Amino acid sequence: MSKFVGRYQHSLDDKGRLILPAKFRFGFERGGNLSPQIDGCIGLWDQGGFQRQVSQRESVVNEGDKTARNKARYWASLSREIEFDKQGRFVLPVDIRDYASITAEVIIVGALDHIELWDPTLFADVVDGASEAFKAGQ
């Protein structure tokens, strides 16, 4: 399993493409998968990580209540398989950009077993807001 750490900021180009930092490209030679994540960000998964996500949601669809099934359906409806070009760029589809409120700038964060794509303002509110609790050991 890949381990992703670090934080980068990049911009979408005019075609809605984002460049994946070189340090994050390992494991994505055959492409990757985007999916909506809780907290309003986008997850970027390698093939193995995405299959684990699918397996977790399949059990919910088969055994969960109506709300859980609908959440799994929503997740699946926004998930996308992507390919990278030779420069490490990929298209960030409009509907998943809308989900994460991404318009131009993107914070790209290693989240250990996957990568997260964030709107900078939302990242500051959600994640950077945890810095004081982290420093205090809470």
N, C-alpha and C positions, 0 to 999 in steps of 0.2 A: 504494500500500500504506500502510495506517495505521501510525503509530508510537505505541506506548503506553509511557509512563514514569510513575513515581510509585508510591506505596504508600499504601494506605488500610486501615482496619479497620472492618468493619461486623458486625452480628449478623443471623442468620436470624430472621425473624418466626415467629409460631405456625403459619403455613401453609407453612413451609419456603421462604419467598421471601427473596431477597437483593436489595438495591438496588445498582445499578451506579453508581459515582460519576459525576457529570455530565461531568467531563473525559474519561471513557472512552466516552461514549455515541455519539460520532460513528462512523458506519459501521455502526451497528446498527439503523437505522430499520426494516429489514425482518427483524429478528431476528438470531439468531446460532446458534452450535453449540458445545456443550460436548463435551469429550472427555477421557479419562484421559491424563495425561502421565507421563513417567518422573519419578522422584523423589517420586511420590505426591501430586502436585497435580492440579488440574483446569484444562484449557485452555479459554478462551473465545475463539472465532474469529469474525471477520466472515465473510461468505459466500465471498469470494475466498480468504482464508487457509485456510478449511476445505476448499475444493476442492483446494488445493495439497496439503494433508495426505492427502486421499483418493487423489489421483493417486500420491503416493509409496507409499502402502500397496497400491494396486492392482498395481503392478509387483512388489512382494514376494509378493503372493498368487499371481500368475501364474508367477513365476520362482523364488521363494525355497524354502528347505528347509521341512520340516514345522514346526519350531519357529517360524520366521519367519512362516509362514502362520497358525499358531495365535495368535501375538501380534497379528497384524493383525486376526484375527477377534475377539479379546478387545477390542481397541480399538474396533472397529466396534460390538460389542454394547453397550458402555457409552456410546457417543456419542449425543448428543441434539440435535435442533433445538429452539430455545427462542424464545419471544416475550416482549417487554417490554411492561409496561403503561405508562400515561401518566406514572407516577412513576419509571419506570426500573427497576421491579422485575421479577424473573423467578423462576420456581420452580426450585429446585435439587433434582433428583430424589433420592430416598432411596438408590438403588443407587450413584449416583456420589458422593453424600456419604459413604457407607460406604467406598468406594474410597479417598477422601482423608482419612478419619477426621475429617470435619467434623461437629461437633455443634451448636455455637451461634455462636461467633465465627469470622470469616473474614478473613484477610489477602488483600487484592485488590492485585495487583502488575502493573504494566506490564512486559511482557517483550518490548518492541520491536514484534514483528509480531503479537502476541496478548496476551491478559490471562491471568494465572494466579490461581487461587483456592486458598488454603492454609489448613490448620489452623495456628493460631498457634504451637503447640509444635513441630510438624514444620518450619515455616518457620524458626524460631529454630535448630533443630538443623542443617538442611540449608543454608540460605542465609546466615543471620547468622553461621554458623560460618566462612564464607569471608571475613569482614571483615579478619582479620589478614593473610591471604595477599594480599588486594586491596591493603591499605595498603603491604605490602612489595613490591608490584609483581610478585608471582609468578603 
